[in-house]
Amino acid sequence: MDMKMKQFLSVGLLSIAVLCGFSSCSDDDDRSYYIPYSYAVGDMVVEEGFEPYIMLDSKKTLFPSNGDRLPSYLVKDGQRVIVNFSFLDGQREGYDYYIMVNDIDSVLVKNIIPITPETTDSIGNDAIEIVDMWTSDKYVTVQFEMRGAGLEKHMINLVRNYASVTNPDEEGYLQLELRHNRMNDPDVQRYLWGVASFRLDDVFAEFPDLKGLKIRVRTSHGMKDFTCDFENTDNQSEISETDERSVSSYLE
């Protein structure tokens, strides 16, 4: 994203923490706060006879005034997107917010996968920095930064060890790991920014009374645990703006 766009997007926009009301995950340092930022993550809703709109994880809706000019490959029902937007004056009946889309891109969506001794090397465990993490009724979504030149696509996965006999733990949390593989991208002093969502359908089906998730992440400062409580929607953690225009070009 160029500087002109970044400056434009940072003015006059509400914090998405106010819009979403999502369940934010806290790390073990318990430093929960938020700052305003200029984008939202949600799902495209495309229904016959209606103009396309975006549904946030809170079920709040964004109606884009320029919906007819969105890229056709993104205008698919259920498509996970990240959108930079400006609020418009007035209201569109039947929708929560009337907006103009400034920039929009797809969000990487993956399943939680099993990890075994045979696959642990290929899945990798390179350091990654968590900017934010939250849950909804369909996904756990992670916003992160990772060192790299951007010459090779990085791989990110949320993994579960099915061999563990204490999972979920005695507190009712499913223990997972977020794994990052730099895939031979040069380790330079540059941070790439990204967003990925991981489906929770199978988790909810297997554990309908699950209290939440405990996700272990290897950061540049060592291992850190993040707790995602499905019932806690009050605490929002820090969100920072991105200088990267695309969130999908260097991820798989």
Residue pairs with C-beta under 8 A, 6 or more apart in sequence:
1 9
1 84
1 103
1 242
1 243
1 244
1 245
2 245
5 84
5 102
5 103
5 245
6 241
6 243
8 102
9 38
9 39
9 84
9 86
9 102
9 103
9 241
10 37
10 38
10 241
12 86
12 87
13 36
13 37
13 38
13 85
13 86
13 87
14 36
14 87
15 34
15 35
15 36
15 37
15 236
15 239
16 37
16 39
16 40
16 56
16 239
17 24
17 34
17 236
17 239
19 40
19 56
19 58
19 60
19 97
20 40
20 56
20 57
20 58
20 60
20 134
21 58
21 60
21 233
22 57
22 58
22 134
22 135
22 136
22 233
23 134
23 135
23 136
23 228
23 229
23 230
23 231
23 232
23 233
24 32
24 132
24 133
24 134
24 232
24 233
24 235
24 236
24 237
25 133
25 134
25 135
25 140
25 213
25 215
25 226
25 227
25 228
25 229
25 237
26 32
26 226
26 227
26 229
26 235
26 237
27 130
27 224
27 225
27 226
27 227
27 237
28 224
28 225
28 226
28 227
31 237
31 238
32 235
32 236
32 237
33 236
33 237
33 238
34 236
34 237
34 238
34 239
35 238
35 239
35 240
37 239
37 240
37 241
38 84
38 85
38 241
39 82
39 83
39 84
39 85
39 242
40 54
40 56
40 62
40 82
40 83
40 85
41 56
41 57
41 80
41 81
41 82
41 83
41 107
41 141
41 195
41 197
42 54
42 55
42 56
42 57
42 62
42 80
42 81
42 83
43 54
43 55
43 78
43 79
43 80
43 81
44 52
44 53
44 54
44 74
44 75
44 76
44 77
44 78
44 79
44 80
44 81
45 52
45 53
45 54
45 55
45 61
45 77
46 52
46 75
46 76
46 77
47 77
51 63
51 67
51 68
52 64
52 67
52 70
52 75
53 61
53 62
53 63
53 64
53 67
53 95
54 61
54 62
54 64
54 81
54 83
55 61
55 62
56 62
57 134
57 136
57 137
57 138
57 139
57 141
58 136
60 96
60 97
61 95
61 96
61 97
62 83
62 85
62 95
62 96
62 97
62 99
63 92
63 95
63 97
63 98
63 99
64 70
64 85
64 99
64 100
64 101
65 88
65 98
65 99
65 100
66 100
66 101
67 75
67 101
70 101
70 104
71 104
73 106
74 81
74 104
74 105
74 106
79 106
80 106
80 107
80 109
80 139
80 197
81 104
81 105
81 106
81 107
82 104
82 105
82 106
82 107
82 195
82 247
83 101
83 103
83 104
84 101
84 102
84 103
84 104
85 99
85 100
85 101
85 102
86 99
86 100
86 102
87 97
87 98
87 99
88 98
88 99
88 100
89 98
90 98
91 98
92 98
103 245
105 245
105 246
105 247
105 248
106 247
106 248
107 141
107 195
107 196
107 197
107 247
107 248
108 156
108 194
108 195
108 196
108 197
108 247
108 248
108 251
108 252
109 139
109 196
109 197
109 198
109 199
110 156
110 157
110 158
110 196
110 197
110 198
110 199
111 198
111 199
111 202
112 158
112 159
112 160
112 176
112 198
112 199
112 200
112 202
112 203
113 123
113 157
113 158
113 159
113 160
114 159
114 160
114 161
114 162
115 123
115 159
115 160
115 161
115 177
115 179
116 163
122 181
123 155
123 157
123 159
123 179
123 181
124 155
124 179
124 180
124 181
124 182
124 183
125 179
125 180
125 181
125 218
126 146
126 180
126 181
126 182
126 218
127 146
127 147
127 180
127 218
127 219
127 220
128 144
128 145
128 146
128 156
128 178
128 180
128 217
128 218
128 219
129 144
129 145
129 146
129 191
129 219
129 220
130 142
130 143
130 144
130 178
130 217
130 219
130 224
130 226
131 143
131 144
131 145
131 193
131 238
131 239
131 240
132 142
132 143
132 237
132 238
132 239
133 140
133 141
133 142
133 143
133 215
133 226
133 228
133 237
134 140
134 141
134 228
135 141
135 200
135 212
135 213
135 228
135 230
137 200
137 204
138 199
138 200
138 201
139 197
139 198
139 199
139 200
140 158
140 197
140 198
140 200
140 213
140 215
140 228
141 195
141 196
141 197
141 198
142 156
142 158
142 178
142 195
142 196
142 197
142 198
143 193
143 194
143 195
143 239
144 156
144 180
144 193
144 194
144 195
144 196
145 191
145 192
145 193
145 194
146 154
146 180
146 182
146 191
146 192
146 194
147 182
147 187
147 188
147 189
147 190
147 191
147 192
147 220
148 154
148 182
148 185
148 186
148 187
148 188
148 190
148 192
148 250
149 185
149 186
149 188
149 190
150 185
150 190
150 192
150 249
150 250
151 185
151 186
152 182
152 183
152 184
152 185
152 250
153 183
153 185
153 249
153 250
153 251
153 252
154 180
154 181
154 182
154 183
154 185
154 192
154 194
154 250
154 251
154 252
155 180
155 181
155 183
155 251
155 252
156 178
156 179
156 180
156 181
156 194
156 196
156 251
157 178
157 179
158 176
158 177
158 178
158 179
158 198
158 215
159 176
159 177
159 178
159 179
160 167
160 174
160 175
160 176
160 177
161 167
161 175
161 177
164 175
167 174
167 175
168 174
168 175
168 207
168 210
168 211
169 175
169 214
171 211
172 209
172 210
172 211
172 212
173 210
173 211
173 212
173 213
173 214
173 227
174 203
174 207
174 210
174 212
174 213
174 214
175 213
175 214
175 216
176 213
176 214
176 215
176 216
177 215
177 216
177 217
178 215
178 216
178 217
180 218
185 250
192 244
192 250
193 242
193 243
193 244
193 247
194 244
194 247
194 248
194 250
194 251
195 247
196 251
203 210
203 213
204 210
210 230
211 229
211 230
211 231
212 227
212 228
212 229
212 230
212 231
212 232
213 227
213 228
214 225
214 226
214 227
214 228
215 225
215 226
215 227
215 228
216 223
216 224
216 225
216 226
217 223
217 224
217 225
217 226
